[in-house]
């Protein structure tokens, strides 16, 4: 107990100031959360909206924010939709997106972890200049290289063309995966926490760097592996710019989900009556990502916090 009146008054003042600061912080966070949630809630409501009149969508705005009638008709229509002559177009887009995302996840995870191991546990002459260069390049958004990547892929026939439009899928996988190794910083921070004595002992026993990486580093790195795989999966799953440029606006059968949903509202075959199907598609696309984050949240947080210990 504080006996000095001055110190007691100062303590109460500091306590009130701390409470006021925390209260203001929570109020601001609450307001930002509401602003962030409202568009998501509106799209979700529109996905279940079944307010039609003579086969025409009345409209989310004119009908009110909360739908008066709800159901799963939009989802059923979405999965059975024929779009520009392509039957079950949305299911095809989902399949294309899943193929690209899984392939990119596997390739990018391996590249990122391999580069991170080299930067963390191997010492070579150009190590620090390379890390500085990678940090500088990471400051620029990826779409700045879009034109160069497009012409590189076009020169080897990996963009959409009339003869073999399916090769654009391979082009997208290469575009997403090729430069993924530059995003090694978080994984390197995690590997820095692993004692170097383990690596040195393995080298004394005659282990190669690859065997050390496979048999010692990876078994100790489950959180960062899951974090890296999750980030490598969500990028291609949600990206629009590269998919739109590489696949092109006319190869409907080989579109990814983001390109297909965009075209439903703003593209060549856009129709206002497709808005509720668009909203249903947004909900379907968001379910896998939300599910993954919910089940892998523990490892995701561990990977981020451990990877931030060292740079």
C-alpha positions as CSV (number, residue, x, y, z in Angstrom):
1,X,0.0,0.0,0.0
2,X,1.3,3.5,-0.9
3,X,1.3,5.8,2.1
4,X,2.7,9.0,0.4
5,X,-0.4,11.1,-0.8
6,X,1.6,12.5,-3.7
7,X,2.7,9.0,-4.9
8,X,-0.8,7.7,-4.4
9,X,-2.3,10.5,-6.5
10,X,0.3,10.0,-9.2
11,X,-0.4,6.2,-9.3
12,X,-4.2,6.9,-9.7
13,X,-3.5,9.4,-12.4
14,X,-1.3,6.9,-14.3
15,X,-3.9,4.2,-13.9
16,X,-6.7,6.4,-15.2
17,X,-4.5,7.4,-18.2
18,X,-3.7,3.7,-18.9
19,X,-7.4,2.8,-18.8
20,X,-8.3,5.8,-21.1
21,X,-5.6,4.8,-23.5
22,X,-6.8,1.1,-23.6
23,X,-10.4,2.2,-24.0
24,X,-9.6,4.5,-26.9
25,X,-7.6,1.7,-28.6
26,X,-10.4,-0.8,-28.2
27,X,-13.0,1.7,-29.5
28,X,-10.9,2.4,-32.6
29,X,-10.3,-1.3,-33.2
30,X,-14.0,-2.0,-32.8
31,X,-14.9,0.7,-35.4
32,X,-12.3,-0.6,-37.8
33,X,-13.6,-4.1,-37.4
34,X,-17.2,-3.1,-38.1
35,X,-16.1,-1.2,-41.2
36,X,-14.1,-4.2,-42.4
37,X,-16.9,-6.7,-41.6
38,X,-19.8,-4.8,-43.2
39,X,-18.8,-5.5,-46.9
40,X,-18.2,-9.1,-46.1
41,X,-21.5,-9.4,-44.3
42,X,-23.3,-7.7,-47.2
43,X,-21.8,-10.1,-49.8
44,X,-22.7,-13.1,-47.6
45,X,-26.3,-11.8,-47.3
46,X,-26.5,-11.4,-51.1
47,X,-25.3,-14.9,-51.6
48,X,-28.3,-16.3,-49.7
49,X,-30.8,-13.7,-51.1
50,X,-33.6,-15.3,-53.1
51,X,-35.7,-12.2,-53.9
52,X,-36.5,-12.6,-57.5
53,X,-39.4,-11.3,-59.6
54,X,-40.2,-12.8,-63.0
55,X,-36.7,-14.4,-63.0
56,X,-35.0,-11.0,-62.5
57,X,-32.9,-10.1,-59.5
58,X,-34.5,-7.2,-57.7
59,X,-31.2,-5.9,-56.2
60,X,-29.5,-5.9,-52.9
61,X,-29.8,-2.1,-52.4
62,X,-33.4,-1.7,-53.4
63,X,-34.4,-4.8,-51.4
64,X,-32.7,-3.7,-48.3
65,X,-29.4,-4.7,-46.6
66,X,-30.9,-7.8,-45.0
67,X,-32.6,-10.2,-47.4
68,X,-36.3,-10.8,-46.8
69,X,-36.1,-14.4,-48.2
70,X,-33.1,-16.6,-48.0
71,X,-32.1,-20.0,-49.5
72,X,-29.4,-21.9,-51.4
73,X,-30.8,-21.3,-54.9
74,X,-27.8,-19.0,-55.8
75,X,-25.3,-21.8,-54.9
76,X,-27.2,-24.4,-56.9
77,X,-27.4,-22.1,-59.9
78,X,-23.7,-21.3,-59.6
79,X,-22.6,-24.9,-59.6
80,X,-24.9,-25.7,-62.5
81,X,-24.2,-22.5,-64.5
82,X,-23.4,-22.6,-68.2
83,X,-21.2,-19.6,-68.9
84,X,-20.4,-18.6,-72.5
85,X,-21.1,-22.1,-73.7
86,X,-19.0,-23.8,-71.0
87,X,-21.1,-26.2,-68.8
88,X,-20.5,-26.1,-65.1
89,X,-18.1,-23.2,-65.6
90,X,-17.6,-22.4,-61.9
91,X,-16.6,-26.0,-61.1
92,X,-14.0,-25.8,-63.9
93,X,-12.7,-22.5,-62.6
94,X,-12.4,-24.0,-59.1
95,X,-10.6,-27.0,-60.5
96,X,-8.1,-24.8,-62.3
97,X,-7.6,-22.6,-59.3
98,X,-7.0,-25.6,-57.0
99,X,-4.5,-27.1,-59.4
100,X,-2.5,-23.9,-59.6
101,X,-2.7,-23.2,-55.9
102,X,-1.6,-26.8,-54.9
103,X,1.3,-26.8,-57.4
104,X,2.5,-23.4,-56.4
105,X,2.2,-24.3,-52.7
106,X,4.5,-27.3,-53.1
107,X,7.0,-25.6,-55.3
108,X,7.1,-22.3,-53.5
109,X,7.3,-23.9,-50.0
110,X,10.3,-26.0,-51.1
111,X,12.0,-23.0,-52.7
112,X,11.4,-20.6,-49.8
113,X,12.6,-23.1,-47.1
114,X,15.6,-24.1,-49.2
115,X,16.7,-20.5,-49.7
116,X,16.0,-19.7,-46.0
117,X,18.2,-22.6,-45.0
118,X,21.1,-21.4,-47.2
119,X,20.8,-17.8,-45.9
120,X,20.6,-19.0,-42.3
121,X,23.1,-21.8,-42.0
122,X,25.5,-21.5,-44.9
123,X,28.2,-18.8,-45.0
124,X,29.3,-17.6,-48.4
125,X,30.8,-14.5,-49.9
126,X,27.8,-12.7,-51.4
127,X,25.4,-13.7,-48.6
128,X,24.7,-10.3,-47.2
129,X,24.5,-8.4,-50.5
130,X,22.0,-11.0,-51.7
131,X,19.9,-10.5,-48.6
132,X,20.0,-6.8,-49.0
133,X,19.0,-7.1,-52.7
134,X,16.2,-9.4,-51.8
135,X,14.9,-7.0,-49.2
136,X,14.9,-4.1,-51.7
137,X,13.2,-6.1,-54.4
138,X,10.5,-7.2,-51.8
139,X,9.6,-3.5,-51.4
140,X,8.2,-3.4,-55.0
141,X,4.7,-4.9,-55.7
142,X,4.8,-8.0,-57.9
143,X,2.6,-6.7,-60.6
144,X,5.3,-4.2,-61.7
145,X,7.0,-7.2,-63.4
146,X,3.8,-8.3,-65.0
147,X,4.7,-7.1,-68.6
148,X,8.2,-8.6,-68.5
149,X,6.9,-11.9,-67.2
150,X,4.2,-12.0,-69.8
151,X,6.6,-11.5,-72.7
152,X,9.0,-14.1,-71.2
153,X,6.2,-16.6,-71.0
154,X,5.0,-15.7,-74.5
155,X,8.4,-16.3,-76.0
156,X,8.3,-19.9,-74.8
157,X,4.6,-20.4,-75.6
158,X,3.2,-20.5,-72.0
159,X,0.4,-18.0,-72.4
160,X,-3.0,-18.5,-73.8
161,X,-3.1,-19.1,-77.5
162,X,-5.5,-20.7,-80.0
163,X,-3.5,-23.9,-80.5
164,X,-2.8,-24.9,-76.8
165,X,-4.6,-22.6,-74.4
166,X,-4.1,-25.1,-71.5
167,X,-0.4,-24.2,-71.4
168,X,-1.4,-21.0,-69.8
169,X,-2.1,-22.9,-66.6
170,X,1.6,-24.0,-66.6
171,X,2.6,-20.4,-67.3
172,X,0.7,-19.2,-64.2
173,X,2.3,-21.8,-62.0
174,X,5.7,-20.7,-63.2
175,X,4.9,-17.0,-62.7
176,X,3.7,-17.6,-59.2
177,X,6.5,-20.0,-58.1
178,X,9.6,-18.8,-59.9
179,X,10.3,-15.8,-57.7
180,X,9.0,-17.2,-54.4
181,X,12.5,-17.9,-53.1
182,X,12.9,-14.1,-52.5
183,X,10.3,-14.3,-49.7
184,X,12.7,-16.2,-47.4
185,X,13.0,-13.6,-44.6
186,X,10.4,-15.1,-42.1
187,X,11.6,-18.7,-42.6
188,X,15.2,-17.5,-42.2
189,X,14.4,-15.9,-38.9
190,X,12.9,-19.2,-37.7
191,X,15.9,-21.2,-38.8
192,X,18.2,-18.7,-37.0
193,X,16.6,-19.9,-33.8
194,X,17.7,-23.5,-34.4
195,X,21.1,-24.0,-32.8
196,X,24.0,-24.1,-35.3
197,X,25.6,-26.8,-33.1
198,X,23.1,-29.3,-34.6
199,X,24.2,-28.5,-38.1
200,X,27.9,-28.5,-37.2
201,X,27.6,-31.9,-35.5
202,X,25.8,-33.4,-38.5
203,X,28.6,-32.1,-40.8
204,X,31.2,-33.7,-38.6
205,X,29.3,-37.0,-39.0
206,X,29.6,-36.6,-42.8
207,X,26.0,-35.4,-43.6
208,X,25.5,-33.3,-46.7
209,X,23.7,-30.0,-46.6
210,X,20.6,-31.6,-48.2
211,X,20.5,-34.4,-45.7
212,X,20.9,-31.9,-42.8
213,X,18.1,-29.8,-44.3
214,X,15.8,-32.9,-44.8
215,X,16.6,-34.9,-41.6
216,X,17.3,-32.2,-39.0
217,X,16.0,-28.8,-40.0
218,X,12.6,-29.7,-41.5
219,X,11.5,-32.0,-38.6
220,X,12.1,-29.1,-36.2
221,X,10.3,-26.6,-38.4
222,X,6.7,-27.7,-38.5
223,X,5.3,-24.2,-37.6
224,X,7.2,-22.4,-40.3
225,X,6.5,-25.1,-42.9
226,X,2.8,-24.7,-42.3
227,X,3.0,-20.9,-42.3
228,X,4.9,-20.9,-45.6
229,X,2.6,-23.5,-47.2
230,X,-0.4,-21.5,-46.2
231,X,0.9,-18.3,-47.6
232,X,2.0,-20.0,-50.8
233,X,-1.5,-21.5,-51.2
234,X,-3.5,-18.4,-50.5
235,X,-1.5,-16.2,-53.0
236,X,-2.4,-18.0,-56.2
237,X,-5.9,-18.9,-54.8
238,X,-6.9,-15.2,-54.6
239,X,-4.7,-13.5,-57.2
240,X,-6.4,-11.9,-60.2
241,X,-3.9,-9.8,-62.1
242,X,-1.4,-12.4,-63.4
243,X,-4.2,-14.9,-64.1
244,X,-6.1,-12.4,-66.2
245,X,-3.1,-11.3,-68.2
246,X,-1.6,-14.8,-68.8
247,X,-4.8,-16.7,-69.5
248,X,-6.5,-13.9,-71.4
249,X,-10.1,-12.7,-71.6
250,X,-11.5,-15.3,-74.0
251,X,-10.3,-18.7,-72.7
252,X,-13.2,-19.2,-70.4
253,X,-12.6,-22.9,-69.8
254,X,-9.1,-22.2,-68.3
255,X,-10.0,-19.2,-66.1
256,X,-9.3,-19.2,-62.4
257,X,-12.0,-18.4,-60.0
258,X,-11.0,-14.7,-59.5
259,X,-11.0,-14.1,-63.3
260,X,-14.4,-15.8,-63.7
261,X,-16.0,-13.9,-60.9
262,X,-14.7,-10.6,-62.2
263,X,-16.0,-11.3,-65.7
264,X,-19.4,-12.2,-64.3
265,X,-19.8,-8.6,-63.2
266,X,-17.6,-6.5,-65.4
267,X,-16.5,-8.6,-68.3
268,X,-17.7,-9.3,-71.8
269,X,-20.5,-11.6,-70.7
270,X,-21.5,-9.6,-67.6
271,X,-25.1,-9.6,-66.5
272,X,-26.7,-7.8,-63.6
273,X,-28.7,-10.9,-62.8
274,X,-25.4,-12.7,-62.0
275,X,-24.7,-10.6,-59.0
276,X,-26.1,-13.0,-56.4
277,X,-24.3,-15.9,-58.1
278,X,-21.1,-13.7,-57.9
279,X,-21.7,-13.3,-54.1
280,X,-22.3,-17.0,-53.7
281,X,-19.0,-17.6,-55.6
282,X,-17.2,-15.3,-53.2
283,X,-18.5,-17.3,-50.2
284,X,-17.5,-20.6,-51.8
285,X,-14.0,-19.2,-52.5
286,X,-13.6,-17.9,-49.0
287,X,-14.6,-21.1,-47.2
288,X,-11.3,-23.1,-47.9
289,X,-9.1,-20.2,-46.8
290,X,-11.1,-19.5,-43.6
291,X,-11.1,-23.3,-42.8
292,X,-7.3,-23.6,-43.3
293,X,-6.7,-20.6,-41.0
294,X,-9.0,-21.9,-38.3
295,X,-7.4,-25.3,-38.2
296,X,-3.8,-24.1,-38.6
297,X,-4.0,-20.9,-36.6
298,X,-1.8,-22.3,-33.8
299,X,1.1,-23.2,-36.2
300,X,0.6,-20.0,-38.2
301,X,1.1,-17.8,-35.1
302,X,4.1,-19.9,-34.0
303,X,5.7,-19.5,-37.4
304,X,5.2,-15.8,-37.5
305,X,6.4,-15.1,-34.0
306,X,9.4,-17.4,-34.1
307,X,10.3,-16.1,-37.6
308,X,10.4,-12.5,-36.3
309,X,13.0,-13.2,-33.6
310,X,15.9,-12.6,-36.0
311,X,16.2,-11.0,-39.3
